[in-house]
Amino acid sequence: MRFVGSFFLLSVAFISGYWLNTNFRFPDSSITQDLSPKTKVNRDKPYLEKKFSDLNGDLVSLKKWEAKLTVINFWGTWCPPCKEEMPLLSRLSEKFKYKNVQFIGVALDDLKAIRSFLESHPVAFPILWGATDVSLFMSELGNNFGSLPFTVVIDSQNVILFTQLGEVKEEAFSKELEKLVKSM
């Protein structure tokens, strides 16, 4: 029964993400959600204390990797835009690691599929995974669609500084990270 629930959740997330990605294109790829005080994202929540399973099955807190900025990318092996952006996220992870920026991938997927994907597409940042817990956390972070990919930047004080639903573009996201690093 748990498999059926996970399969249903993954199917809904995939279909929603695919539909949004094909039907909603913004002319400016650097558009992000408005995170002004009127937004319903709870900025006082200890987001980085959230725990997910690592590739060994151990529960790991997002704060394990202490950094001024934490970039969390939610993805799935079944999500074409997610797979497309993994190499650029890996490059950006390498570029910004000396600026105290930590990238973490959080997969909405099963462990076997993740391991298989990473064997042929290694990345330069840690990967965690889950199912329903990942979807609920994305909602807490402002992803009300539950779609993938979804990228969030959180500072060490648990303040959400940036969110983007859909693929990030390397140049625009790199500029955004540079701006955030300089403001820290």
C-alpha positions, 0 to 999 in steps of 0.5 A, a space after each residue: 500500500 505504501 508503494 501505491 501511495 508513493 507512486 501516486 504522489 510521484 505521478 501527481 508531482 510529475 504531471 503537475 511539473 510537466 504541465 507547469 513547465 510546458 504551459 508557463 514560460 516566463 520571458 525573464 528566466 530570473 523571475 522568482 517568487 516574491 518573498 516580501 513580508 506579505 508572503 505566506 512563507 514562515 521565515 521563523 521556522 527552523 528549515 535547516 533542521 529538517 532531516 531526510 535520508 542520505 544514500 546510506 539510509 541514515 537521517 541527516 539534517 540539512 544543517 549538517 553542512 554549515 554554510 552562510 547560504 544553503 541552496 536546496 534543489 528538489 528534483 526527481 530522476 523521472 523529471 526531465 528538467 530536473 535531470 537537465 539542470 543537475 550538471 549546471 548545479 554541480 558546476 555552480 556548487 564547485 564555483 561557490 563552495 569557497 564562498 561558503 555556499 552549500 548545495 544540497 539535492 533533495 530527491 522526491 524519488 526512491 533510493 534505487 532510481 537515485 543511485 542508478 542516476 548518480 552512477 551515470 550522472 555524478 554531482 558535486 554536492 550531497 543528495 538526500 531523498 524522501 517521499 511525502 516528507 519532501 512534498 510537505 517540506 516543499 510546501 512549507 518553503 512556498 512551493 504550493 504546486 508541488 512541482 519539480 524542479 524547485 530551488 530554494 536559497 536559505 541563509 544560516 538564520 533560516 531566512 528564505 532568500 530566493 525560490 524558483 519553481 522550474 529550471 534555474 538558468 546558469 547565468 541568471 542563478 549565478 548572478 543571483 548567488 553572487 548578489 546574495 553572497 555579497 549581501 551576507 
